[in-house]
Amino acid sequence: MINQPNHQPANEQHQPESTHSPQKEIILVTGSSGLIGSSLIRRLASEYTMIGFDHAGPPYPPEEAVCINNDITSRASIDESLAQVREQFGNRIASVVHLAAYYDFSGEPSPLYEKLTVQGTKHLLEALQSFEVEQFIFSSSMLIYKPTTPGHPLDETAPLAPAWDYPKSKVRTETVIHEQRGSIPAVILRIAGVYNETGHSVPVVHQIQRIYERTLTSHFYSGDTASGNSFVHLEDAVDAIELAIRKRHQLEPETILNIGEETPVSYGEIQETTGQLLYGTDWTTIELPKLLAKVGAAVQDLVGDPFIKPWMIDRADDHYELNIDKARQVLDWHPRHSLSGTLPTIINNLKENPVEWYRVNELELPDELKEKQKGTL
């Protein structure tokens, strides 16, 4: 059902206002209530008619979008939703930005990787064949690559070696797009870890959390602390999608682009920066042998279900460093931010309002903050 401004009951259909004029080009965003989807909608709403495909109930897409509730795992639901799009806005779609995917950082297997990410994309592309679609953008991940070593960046031709279910599902979905897109031009963005001024990057946020709470595990690491990852600021990721939309008639029928910062940030740098900004001192980090680290992680998992899981130990040395020359040439895109430059702001936001920082990053409050929160009620 169409909902607008995302707070009406699901059975009430919204008739588009003048800001959603059919004269505007149509952009359809799946996963429209997520971090990237919400930001993209707010960015482009003044120029395009933004349609958000999302599950029923909260969280909702921004009120600037026409929200159509659906289940991306169901072909029938997709067909029904697209029928509403055709009825309200016609048969032409400038760009479909496909962000909906299953993601679970615990590493646990789930049928939703196949059902939602892979088959959901297949059903969506099949259903879109009856529309005039100028572009299909898919958010893939840099984690599909075989890890590299410092100083050897990965370009779009680098070998693929996804190590767990999330990146494996992205590789399968890229294949689906190649096979099922028909005449619809496709852009695959292999995106680095997304962050903003409050955090949001799961591994970075948990690393900062451990140091903030002075946990024992904050002083140990099971890999080379010089290994690191490429990251990308939320605004830069949205920039890349916007540029891909605007340049859609200039792109190849299938375009694959790396989207991330060229300089990776190491685990050690995050440790040192966080320790200095929180406590004014270097944070002692000891590299543990992998076997000992796995035993420790397994024991903790039995008693507290911490973020660090035994399966992560084997990935601790993985290094992801991106070559973004193609994105620079094709889109005229380059990152305007860096995680190194943003870390002080992230940590300052934690220091100024730790309860809110924990809330927006969906972390469980430590006892000290729970007591502080009670005192403010």
C-alpha positions as CSV (number, residue, x, y, z in Angstrom):
1,M,0.0,0.0,0.0
2,I,1.1,3.5,-0.6
3,N,1.8,5.5,2.5
4,Q,2.7,9.2,2.8
5,P,4.1,10.8,4.8
6,N,5.0,7.3,6.2
7,H,2.9,7.7,9.4
8,Q,-0.6,6.8,8.0
9,P,-2.1,3.4,8.5
10,A,-1.0,0.9,5.9
11,N,-4.5,0.7,4.4
12,E,-4.7,4.4,3.5
13,Q,-3.4,5.3,0.1
14,H,-1.7,8.6,-0.4
15,Q,-2.4,10.7,-3.5
16,P,0.8,12.4,-4.5
17,E,1.2,16.0,-3.8
18,S,2.6,18.6,-6.1
19,T,6.1,17.8,-4.9
20,H,5.6,14.4,-6.5
21,S,4.5,15.7,-9.8
22,P,4.4,13.1,-12.6
23,Q,6.5,15.6,-14.7
24,K,9.5,14.8,-12.5
25,E,11.6,11.8,-13.3
26,I,11.0,8.8,-11.2
27,I,13.6,7.2,-8.9
28,L,12.6,4.1,-7.1
29,V,14.7,3.2,-4.0
30,T,14.5,-0.2,-2.3
31,G,15.6,-0.4,1.3
32,S,14.5,3.3,1.5
33,S,14.4,3.5,5.3
34,G,18.0,2.5,5.7
35,L,21.0,4.8,6.2
36,I,21.9,5.3,2.5
37,G,18.4,5.1,1.2
38,S,17.1,7.8,3.6
39,S,20.0,10.1,2.8
40,L,19.6,9.6,-1.0
41,I,15.9,10.4,-0.8
42,R,16.4,13.6,1.1
43,R,19.2,14.6,-1.3
44,L,17.2,14.2,-4.5
45,A,13.6,14.8,-3.4
46,S,13.5,18.4,-4.7
47,E,14.4,17.3,-8.2
48,Y,12.9,13.9,-8.6
49,T,9.8,12.0,-7.6
50,M,11.2,9.6,-5.0
51,I,9.4,6.3,-4.5
52,G,10.5,4.1,-1.5
53,F,10.0,0.4,-1.5
54,D,10.1,-0.9,2.1
55,H,8.6,-3.4,4.5
56,A,5.5,-2.4,6.4
57,G,6.0,-0.7,9.7
58,P,8.9,1.2,11.2
59,P,11.5,2.3,10.4
60,Y,9.9,4.4,7.6
61,P,11.5,6.1,4.6
62,P,11.7,9.9,4.9
63,E,8.5,11.8,4.4
64,E,9.8,13.3,1.2
65,A,9.2,9.9,-0.5
66,V,6.1,8.1,-1.6
67,C,6.3,4.9,0.4
68,I,5.0,1.7,-1.0
69,N,5.0,-1.2,1.5
70,N,6.1,-4.5,0.1
71,D,7.9,-7.7,0.7
72,I,11.0,-7.9,-1.6
73,T,11.1,-11.7,-1.0
74,S,7.7,-12.1,-2.7
75,R,7.3,-11.8,-6.5
76,A,3.6,-11.3,-6.0
77,S,4.3,-8.4,-3.6
78,I,6.8,-6.9,-6.0
79,D,4.3,-7.1,-8.9
80,E,1.6,-5.5,-6.8
81,S,3.9,-2.7,-5.8
82,L,5.0,-2.0,-9.3
83,A,1.4,-2.0,-10.5
84,Q,0.8,0.9,-8.1
85,V,3.9,2.7,-9.4
86,R,2.5,2.3,-13.0
87,E,-1.0,3.5,-12.0
88,Q,0.3,6.6,-10.1
89,F,3.4,7.5,-12.1
90,G,3.4,5.7,-15.5
91,N,5.7,3.2,-17.1
92,R,9.0,5.1,-17.1
93,I,11.5,4.9,-14.3
94,A,14.8,6.9,-14.5
95,S,16.6,4.8,-12.0
96,V,16.0,1.9,-9.6
97,V,18.5,2.1,-6.7
98,H,18.4,-1.3,-5.2
99,L,19.7,-1.1,-1.6
100,A,17.6,-3.8,0.1
101,A,19.6,-6.7,1.3
102,Y,20.0,-9.0,4.3
103,Y,22.9,-8.3,6.6
104,D,24.0,-9.9,9.9
105,F,27.4,-9.1,11.2
106,S,27.3,-12.1,13.6
107,G,28.2,-14.2,10.7
108,E,25.4,-16.7,11.4
109,P,24.0,-18.4,8.2
110,S,20.5,-17.4,7.2
111,P,18.2,-18.4,4.4
112,L,17.4,-14.6,4.0
113,Y,20.7,-14.1,2.2
114,E,19.4,-16.2,-0.7
115,K,15.7,-15.4,-0.3
116,L,16.0,-11.6,0.1
117,T,19.3,-10.5,-1.4
118,V,19.7,-12.9,-4.3
119,Q,16.2,-14.1,-5.2
120,G,14.6,-10.7,-4.3
121,T,16.9,-9.1,-6.8
122,K,16.0,-11.7,-9.4
123,H,12.2,-11.2,-8.9
124,L,12.6,-7.4,-9.0
125,L,14.5,-7.4,-12.3
126,E,12.0,-9.9,-13.8
127,A,9.1,-7.6,-12.8
128,L,10.9,-4.5,-14.1
129,Q,11.1,-5.9,-17.7
130,S,7.6,-4.5,-18.5
131,F,8.8,-1.0,-17.5
132,E,11.0,1.5,-19.4
133,V,13.8,1.5,-16.9
134,E,16.8,3.7,-17.8
135,Q,19.1,2.3,-15.0
136,F,19.4,-0.3,-12.3
137,I,21.9,0.5,-9.5
138,F,23.0,-2.2,-7.1
139,S,24.9,-1.7,-3.8
140,S,27.5,-4.5,-3.7
141,S,30.4,-4.7,-1.2
142,M,34.2,-4.5,-1.3
143,L,34.2,-7.6,0.9
144,I,33.6,-9.7,-2.2
145,Y,37.3,-9.3,-3.1
146,K,40.2,-11.5,-2.1
147,P,42.0,-9.5,0.6
148,T,45.2,-7.7,-0.5
149,T,48.2,-6.4,1.3
150,P,49.1,-2.8,2.2
151,G,50.2,-0.8,-0.8
152,H,48.4,-3.1,-3.3
153,P,45.0,-1.6,-4.0
154,L,42.2,-3.7,-5.5
155,D,40.7,-2.6,-8.8
156,E,37.4,-3.9,-10.3
157,T,39.2,-6.7,-12.0
158,A,40.8,-8.1,-8.8
159,P,40.0,-11.7,-7.9
160,L,36.8,-12.4,-5.9
161,A,37.0,-14.5,-2.7
162,P,34.1,-13.8,-0.4
163,A,34.7,-15.4,3.0
164,W,31.2,-15.4,4.6
165,D,27.6,-15.4,3.8
166,Y,27.1,-11.6,3.4
167,P,29.7,-11.0,0.6
168,K,28.9,-14.4,-0.9
169,S,25.3,-13.3,-1.4
170,K,26.5,-10.1,-3.1
171,V,28.6,-12.1,-5.6
172,R,25.6,-14.3,-6.4
173,T,23.5,-11.2,-6.8
174,E,25.9,-9.6,-9.2
175,T,25.7,-12.7,-11.3
176,V,21.9,-12.5,-11.2
177,I,22.0,-8.9,-12.4
178,H,24.3,-9.9,-15.3
179,E,21.9,-12.7,-16.3
180,Q,18.5,-11.1,-15.6
181,R,18.8,-7.4,-16.4
182,G,17.8,-7.8,-20.1
183,S,18.1,-4.4,-21.8
184,I,18.2,-2.5,-18.5
185,P,21.6,-0.8,-18.0
186,A,23.1,-1.8,-14.7
187,V,25.6,-0.1,-12.4
188,I,27.2,-2.2,-9.6
189,L,28.8,-0.2,-6.8
190,R,31.2,-2.1,-4.7
191,I,31.0,0.0,-1.6
192,A,33.4,0.2,1.3
193,G,32.3,0.3,5.0
194,V,30.0,3.3,5.3
195,Y,30.2,5.7,8.3
196,N,29.1,9.2,9.3
197,E,29.8,11.6,12.2
198,T,28.0,9.5,14.7
199,G,29.6,6.2,13.7
200,H,27.3,3.7,12.2
201,S,30.1,1.5,10.8
202,V,29.6,-1.7,12.8
203,P,33.3,-2.8,13.3
204,V,34.5,0.8,14.0
205,V,31.7,1.5,16.5
206,H,32.3,-1.7,18.4
207,Q,36.1,-1.0,18.5
208,I,35.4,2.4,20.0
209,Q,32.9,1.0,22.4
210,R,35.4,-1.5,23.8
211,I,37.9,1.2,24.5
212,Y,35.2,3.6,25.9
213,E,34.1,0.8,28.3
214,R,37.7,-0.2,29.0
215,T,37.0,-3.8,28.4
216,L,39.8,-6.4,28.6
217,T,39.2,-7.3,25.0
218,S,40.0,-3.7,23.9
219,H,43.7,-4.5,24.6
220,F,43.9,-7.6,22.4
221,Y,43.8,-8.2,18.7
222,S,44.2,-11.5,16.9
223,G,45.8,-10.1,13.7
224,D,48.2,-7.6,12.4
225,T,47.2,-4.2,13.7
226,A,48.7,-2.7,10.6
227,S,46.0,-4.3,8.4
228,G,43.0,-2.2,7.7
229,N,40.0,-1.4,5.5
230,S,38.8,1.2,3.1
231,F,35.8,3.2,4.4
232,V,33.5,5.7,2.8
233,H,31.5,8.6,4.4
234,L,27.8,8.4,4.0
235,E,27.7,11.7,2.0
236,D,30.4,10.4,-0.4
237,A,28.5,7.2,-1.0
238,V,25.3,9.2,-1.7
239,D,27.4,11.4,-4.0
240,A,28.5,8.4,-6.0
241,I,24.9,7.2,-6.4
242,E,23.7,10.6,-7.4
243,L,26.4,11.0,-10.0
244,A,25.6,7.5,-11.4
245,I,22.0,8.6,-11.8
246,R,22.9,11.9,-13.5
247,K,25.4,10.3,-15.8
248,R,23.2,7.2,-16.6
249,H,23.1,7.9,-20.3
250,Q,26.9,8.1,-20.5
251,L,27.6,4.8,-18.8
252,E,28.3,1.4,-20.3
253,P,25.4,-1.1,-20.2
254,E,27.2,-2.8,-17.4
255,T,29.4,-0.7,-15.2
256,I,31.2,-1.9,-12.0
257,L,32.8,0.7,-9.8
258,N,34.7,0.7,-6.5
259,I,33.4,3.3,-4.0
260,G,35.7,4.0,-1.1
261,E,38.5,6.0,0.3
262,E,41.9,5.2,-1.2
263,T,43.8,5.3,2.1
264,P,42.7,2.4,4.3
265,V,42.5,2.9,8.1
266,S,44.3,0.3,10.2
267,Y,43.0,-1.3,13.3
268,G,46.0,0.1,15.1
269,E,45.2,3.7,14.0
270,I,41.7,3.5,15.3
271,Q,43.0,2.1,18.6
272,E,45.6,4.9,19.0
273,T,43.3,7.7,17.9
274,T,40.4,6.5,20.2
275,G,42.6,6.1,23.2
276,Q,44.2,9.5,22.8
277,L,40.9,11.3,22.3
278,L,39.1,9.5,25.1
279,Y,41.8,9.2,27.7
280,G,44.8,11.2,26.4
281,T,47.1,8.2,26.2
282,D,48.2,5.5,23.8
283,W,46.0,2.5,24.0
284,T,48.0,-0.7,24.6
285,T,47.2,-3.4,22.1
286,I,48.6,-6.9,22.2
287,E,48.5,-9.1,19.2
288,L,47.2,-12.6,20.3
289,P,48.0,-15.9,18.5
290,K,44.9,-16.9,16.6
291,L,44.4,-20.2,18.5
292,L,44.4,-18.5,21.8
293,A,42.1,-15.7,20.5
294,K,39.6,-18.3,19.2
295,V,39.5,-20.0,22.5
296,G,38.9,-16.7,24.3
297,A,36.2,-15.6,21.8
298,A,34.4,-19.0,22.2
299,V,34.5,-18.8,26.0
300,Q,33.1,-15.2,25.9
301,D,30.4,-16.2,23.4
302,L,29.1,-18.7,25.9
303,V,28.6,-16.1,28.7
304,G,28.0,-12.8,27.0
305,D,27.4,-13.0,23.2
306,P,30.0,-10.3,22.5
307,F,30.6,-8.7,19.2
308,I,33.9,-10.6,18.7
309,K,33.0,-14.1,17.3
310,P,35.4,-17.0,16.8
311,W,34.8,-16.9,13.0
312,M,36.2,-13.3,12.9
313,I,39.6,-14.5,14.1
314,D,40.5,-15.9,10.7
315,R,39.5,-12.6,9.1
316,A,41.6,-10.4,11.4
317,D,44.5,-10.0,9.0
318,D,42.3,-9.2,6.0
319,H,43.3,-6.0,4.3
320,Y,40.9,-4.1,1.9
321,E,42.5,-1.2,0.0
322,L,40.6,0.1,-3.1
323,N,41.7,1.6,-6.4
324,I,39.0,4.1,-7.3
325,D,40.5,5.4,-10.6
326,K,37.6,4.0,-12.6
327,A,35.0,5.8,-10.4
328,R,37.0,9.0,-10.7
329,Q,37.2,8.7,-14.5
330,V,33.7,7.5,-15.2
331,L,31.7,9.5,-12.6
332,D,34.2,12.3,-11.8
333,W,33.7,11.0,-8.2
334,H,36.2,11.3,-5.4
335,P,35.7,11.1,-1.6
336,R,35.5,14.4,0.2
337,H,35.9,12.9,3.7
338,S,38.1,10.5,5.4
339,L,37.6,8.2,8.4
340,S,40.9,9.4,9.9
341,G,39.6,13.0,9.7
342,T,36.1,12.1,11.0
343,L,37.2,9.9,14.0
344,P,37.6,13.0,16.3
345,T,34.0,14.1,15.5
346,I,32.7,10.5,16.1
347,I,34.4,10.3,19.4
348,N,33.5,13.8,20.4
349,N,29.8,13.0,19.8
350,L,30.3,10.0,22.1
351,K,31.8,12.1,24.8
352,E,29.2,14.8,24.6
353,N,26.2,12.5,24.7
354,P,27.1,8.9,25.3
355,V,23.5,7.7,25.8
356,E,22.4,9.1,22.5
357,W,25.6,7.7,20.7
358,Y,24.8,4.3,22.0
359,R,21.2,4.6,20.9
360,V,21.9,5.6,17.3
361,N,24.5,2.9,17.0
362,E,22.1,0.3,18.5
363,L,24.5,-0.7,21.3
364,E,23.5,-1.9,24.7
365,L,24.2,0.6,27.4
366,P,26.8,-0.3,30.0
367,D,25.6,-0.2,33.6
368,E,27.2,3.2,34.2
369,L,25.2,4.8,31.4
370,K,22.0,3.0,32.5
371,E,22.3,4.6,35.9
372,K,23.0,8.0,34.2
373,Q,20.0,7.6,32.0
374,K,17.8,6.8,35.1
375,G,19.0,10.0,36.8
376,T,17.8,12.1,33.9
377,L,14.3,10.7,33.8
